[in-house]
Amino acid sequence: MRIDFRSSARHTLGVEWEFALVDAQTRDLANCASDLFATAGPRLADPGRLHRELLRNTVEVVTGVCESVPEAMADLRETLAVVLPAAREIGVDLFGAGAHPFASWSAQHLTEGHRYAELINRTQWWGRQMLIWGVHVHVGLPSVERVMPVLSALLNSYPHLQALSASSPVWAGTDTGYASNRALMFQQLPTAGLPFQFTTWAEYEAFVHDQLVTGVVEELDEIRWDVRPAANLGTLENRVCDGVSTQHEMAALVALMHCLVVDLDDRLAAGEELPTMPPWHVQENKWRAARYGLDAVIILDAASHERLVTDDLDDLLERLTPVARRLDCEAELRAVADIPARGASYQRQRAVAERTRGDLVAVVDTVVAELRDSLGLP
């Protein structure tokens, strides 16, 4: 089977930011995405910047094709400056985290459409459980031959991204003990989770052929890996991160993802053999980062060396600084270090719950306020 990868001449950038809709009073999930589209859509310069998702409690804000992190963030801000006030008018707020702390899955409504109905029909209970939200970052790649090697090498940085963005510690009213419960929930879908580590594009094409022939998927985008090629866009799509609640953290994480992909692609183009790890190490790192967040001790290489993720992050940021300078996102990359210093979202949510003796409405209030404050909105 032939899959044409629409190579990008430059390392362009595209960002997708998922949000839950929560009632302004009860702070429970609100199934009113259609109302928000009706209110905000006519006010947007490009209504295509706001997308529907699987459930009616969710919207996704997306950018166009951008050249830099500052451009992508300006694009997101422009859309959110319209969407947040429109949401307020219909009595809801946008909630940026990997999971809602107390909502019930059985009260959520499915967005109309064959694709979504078929997903639930196939996955049943697990599919209905998907009250999760994340961030997706696309980076353009200029050569199809480099897509799979870059993807495999990028998995070495999986735990850094997961730990930094982890924002889903509480599920259905219970602290799960995980920094990111979302990471483990999402992989219950049959085509989600960690990607296979193929060496060549031809191997990937053979895999997709098998998936289509055996009916595992009907369309290519139903392969929902944490990192996957987006052949129609000519990008590598990073879907590791939990939902994010502030513009500052969003810019930092997008900068890190942009720099990681560009650095690996440049090194590969220069003739370097990129470092990879066996799948069992990658899988263990995902679990450790989901469980322990910024306190995770991660596996660094195929030789099984280990290190605290935040210690390794310091060296990673230093190494990527020249790349960030070239990509016009040095300040945003430096801001990655602010996340451990301030506390990641999962840590902040737990601190609110502890301070309020388990008031999960207060947790939602805090996450909502973080987004509005970071955008300078009342």
N, C-alpha and C positions, 0 to 999 in steps of 0.2 A: 504493500500500500504506500502510495506517495503522499506525503504531507509537505506542502510548500511553506517554508518559513520565510516570511516577508522581511528580509533583513533590513535593519535600520542603519543608515549610513553613520549615525551618531549615537552616543549613549543617552538617548532621550529618556524622559521620565514621565510616568503617569501614576496617579495616586487615587485609591478608592478608600473612603472612610465610612464605615458602617456605624449607624446609630440606632439604638432602641428609642421608641417613643414612650414616654411615661406621663401619666396623668399629673397635672400640676398640683392636685390636692392629695390624692391617695398615694401617689408615687408608684402605683402598680403599672404594668404594661398597658398601653392603650392601642387598640386595633384600629387606628384611624389614619393610616398612611394615605388612603384615597382622599380624605379631607385635606390633608396637608398638601398633596399634589394640586388639588383644586385651588387652594389658597395661595400657595407659593409659586406655582408654575407660571401664571401669567406675569409675575413680577421679575422672573429671571430672564436675563439677556439670552441665555441658552437653557431652555427647560431640560435639555439632555444632561445637564450637570446633576440632576437629581434622579436616582433610579429606584425602582421597586425591587423587593427581595422576596424570599420564600414566604415570610409571614407578614401580615398586615401591621404588625407592630414595629416594622423596620423600614428605614430608608438608607440610601447610600449616596453620599456626596462624592462626585468624581471630578477630576481635572481633565483638561484637554492634554494634548501632547506638549510637554514642557521641556525646556532646555536645562533647567537648573532647579535646585530646591527652593530658592527664593521665589522663583516664578510659580512653582507648584503651590507653595503656601499662599501666595497672593490670590491664586485662582480659587483655592478652597475658602479663603476668607471672604472673597466676593460673594460666593454662593451662600455661605453660612450667615452672612450679614442680612440676607433676605429670608432664609429658611427659619432661623431662630425666632425672629419677631412674628413670622407667619404662624409658627407652631404655638407661640404664646396666645395668639388670637383664637385658636381653636382649643385652648386649654391643656396643651401638652408641652413638654420640654424634651430636648434631645439629651440622651444618656450615652456617654462614651465609655464603655467598659466591656470586658470579655463576656460577662454574664450578669443577669439581673439577680440580686440577692434573695428575693422571696417570691417571685412570680410563679404561677402554676402553668405548666405546659398545656394542660387540658383546656384552659380558657383562651388559648390563642387561635386566631383565624388564619387560614391559608390564603395566600394571594391566588386569584384565579389564573388558570393557565395549565395546559397539558403537561408542560415540563415539571411544574411543581407538584401537580396531582400524581404524576407517575413516580416522582421521587418518594412521596409519602406512601403510595401504594406498595412500592417495593420495600422500603425500609421500615415501615410500620412504627413500632414503639420508639425505636431509636431516632427515626426521622422526626417524629413529633416532639422529641426532647430537645431539638436544636435551638434552644433559646440562647444563642451565642452570637457574638459580634466581633469583627476583626478589622484589620487594615491590610490592604493589598497594594503592593508597590511594583510597578512595571519598569524595567530598565531595558532599553533597546540594545540589541546585539547586532553587530555588522556581518557575522558569518555563521551560517548554520552549523559548520563543522566545530565551532567552539561552544555551542549551546550546552551539550551534555557534559563536557569536562568542567565548564564553569558551574553548572548546577551541582555536580557532585562535590566540587571543592567548596562551594558555598555552604554545604551542610556542616562543615567544620565550625561555622559561626552560628549555627542554629541555636545553641543554648544561650548565647549572648543576647540574641534578639528576643528569645522567649522570656528570659529572666527580666530583661529591661522592661518589657511591655506587659508582663503578667498582671492581670486585673480582674481575675475571676475566682476569688477564694471562697465565696459563699454561694451555695446552690440550694434552692428551695428552703431557705431559712436556716441552713446548717453550714457551718464552716467546715469545708471539706478537708482541711489540712494541706491543701495544694495551693500554690501561688496562682496556677492557671489550670482550673478545672476544664476550661474550654478546650485546651490542647488535647486532652484525653477524651472528652466528649465527641469532638468533631471526628476523630479517627475511627469512631464506631461505624460511620458510613462506609459502605463497601469499596468506594473508590477514593476515599480521603486518607489523610495521614502522610507518612513519609514517602517520598518518591523512590522508585527503583533507581539504582545508579548505573545507567547505561554508559558505555564508552563512546558509541557513535549514534548519529541521528538515525541510521538505518535500523539499529536495534530498537529504538523508540518506535519507529514506524511499524516494525513487526509486532511489537507489543500492542499498539493501538489496533492493528488489524485483528489480532486475537480477541481483543475486548469487544470489537464491533461484531465479529462473526459469532461469538458466543453469547451476545446479547447483554453483556455486562453494562455497556453504555450504548446509547443511540447517537450521541454527538460527542465530539472531541472535548468540549468544555465540561462534560460530565465527569471527567477525570479531575478530581478535586484535591490534588496533592498540595502539601504545604508549600512546596516550591515546584513550579511547573512551567513548561514553555507555553507561550501564547503565540502560536504559529501565525495566526491571522494578523497579529499586531507587530510581529518581529521582536518580541520582548521575552525576557525571563521574568515571571511573576512570582514575587515573594509574598506568601500568605501566612507566614509564621506568627505574626504579632497579634496579640489580643487587642480588643478595642482600646482606644486612647482617649483621655479626657481633657487634654490641654493642647493648645496650639504649640507651645514650647516643646513639649515632649514629642509631638507629631513631627515637627521639623527636625528634631534631633534623630529620631528613628529613621525618617526618610533619608536623611543625609548619610547615616550609617549604611543603610541598604544600598544606596546609590554608589557610595564609595567602594563597598565590598565587591559589587559586581564589576565595576569599571576596573578596579585594581586586578582582579582575577583575569578579566578578559585581556587587559594590557600585558600581563605577565605571560599568558598563554600565547598571545600573538608574537611576543618576543622570543618564543622558543622554550620557555620554561615548562617543565612538567609540574602540574599543580598538585599540591598535597591533598590526599583524600584519606578517609578512615573507613574501616570495614563497617558494613551496615549495623552490626551488633553494637559497635561503639556509638554510632549516630543515634540509634534507637535508645540506648541507655542515657545519652546526653539529653535527649528530648524529655525523657521521664524525669531525670534529675532536675532539669530547669523548671519543669511544670510543678514538681513537688516542692522544691526548696527555693525557687526563685533566685534572688541575688546571693543566697547563701549556698548555692550549689557548688560542689566540687566536680568539675567537668573533666572529661577525657580529652586530651589535646591532640593526640596523633595515633598513628597505627602502632606505635611502640608502647602504648598504654600509659604514657605519662599523664599526670593529673595536676590540677591547679584550681584554686578558688576562682570562680568566673569573674569576679570583680577585679582581681589581680591581673588576670589575663586581659581583661577589657582595657586596662590602662595602657598596656603595651600595644594592643591592637589600634587604639586611637592614635597613639604616637606614630605608628607605622603608616596609618592612612592619612595623616595630616597633609603631606604633599599632594596626594590625590584630591583631597577636599579643597585645597587651595586652587588647584587647577579647575575644579568643577564649581567654584564660587560658592562653597558651602562650608568654609572653615569654621565660622562662628557656630553654625548649626551642629557640626560634628563635635566641636568642643562641648556643646551643651549636653551631649550624651552623658558626660560625667556628672551632670547635675542630678540625674535620675537616682543613682545610688545615694548621693549626698542628701537629697530631699526625702528619699523613700519612694519606691515604686508604688504604683496605684494599689496593688494588693496589700502593701504594708499600710498605706494611708487609710484604706477602707477598714482594715482590722483595727487600726488605732481609733477611728471614729466609733466603731462598734464597741470597743472596750470602754471608751470614754462615756458613752451613752448607755452602758449596760445592755448592749445588744439591740439597740434601736436601729433596725435595718432601713426604716424610712429616712433616718438621719444620714445613713450611708448614701442612699440615692440622692438626697438633697446635696450632699457634698460633691458627688461626682458631677451632677448637673451644674452646680455653681462653679466648679473648676473650669468647665468649658466656657461658660459665659464670661467669667472673669478674665480668662486668657485671651478672649477676643475683644475685651473692653466693652462688653454690652451690659446694660443694667439688668 
